[in-house]
Amino acid sequence: MEDQLRKWIRGNVSACASSVFIFDEMDKLHPGVIDAIKPFLDYYEQVDGVSYRKAIFIFLSNAGGDLITKTALEFWRAGRRREDIQLKDLEHVLSVGVFNNKHSGLWRSGLIDRNLIDYFIPFLPLEYTHVKMCVRAEMKARGSAVDEDLVTRVAEEMTFFPKDEKIYSDRGCKTVQSRLDIQ
């Protein structure tokens, strides 16, 4: 699998130097698989005669979600807004967290160990107001007029956590479409 992945990347970058590769659900990959692409991200001018300097690699993962939520909750409990959270508040925590998490896809990865990942971009948990925004956007996308009673009803059907405060949506906005379908 690793060899096939390397060949696929090499072929794409040979055809287009500015290729973008998106690896979704990194937390579900075997920990060693991602190290197969390490040579392409490392500080080499070329690998097998191909330059990877213009290629962009994006890794999406749910690993670190608990760390992001913990930080967001700390901000909320301190009376600070979610929007006040800055990258610097999370970047180091995420880097160390996914490196040490056996289920992250980046566990003990040379990509982190050798500082080959430029940025860790956190996706913050969605709050009730964000879910309502998703409902409105979905209604507009369907060509429907926005009905605020329906928006509120759909948002209130969603589940939120932590159990006592109910601040963040369990599933973000993933179930908004299906919830609108049954209204």
DAMO-V129357 format. One record per backbone hydrogen bond with DSSP energy under -1.0 kcal/mol. CO is the residue of the C=O (numbers start at 0). NH is the residue of the N-H. Records with the same first field share a line. If there is no record, write none. Layout:
BEGIN
CO=NH / NH
END
This chain:
BEGIN
0=4
1=5
2=6
3=7
4=8
5=9
6=10
7=11
8=12
9=13
10=14
11=15
15=18
18=55
20=57
22=59
24=27
25=28
29=32
32=35
33=36
34=37
36=39
37=40 / 41
46=49
49=46
55=20
57=22
59=25
61=64
63=67
64=68
65=69
66=70
67=71
68=72
69=73
70=74
71=75
72=76
73=77
74=79
75=78
80=83
81=84
85=88
86=89 / 90
89=93
90=94
91=95
92=96
93=97
94=98
95=99
98=107
100=103
105=108
108=112
109=113
110=115
111=114
125=168
126=130
127=131
128=132
129=133
130=134
131=135
132=136
133=137
134=138
135=139
136=140
137=141
138=143
139=142
146=150
147=151
148=152
149=153
150=154
151=155
152=156
158=169
160=166 / 167
161=165
167=160
170=173
172=175
174=178
175=179
176=180
177=181
179=182
END
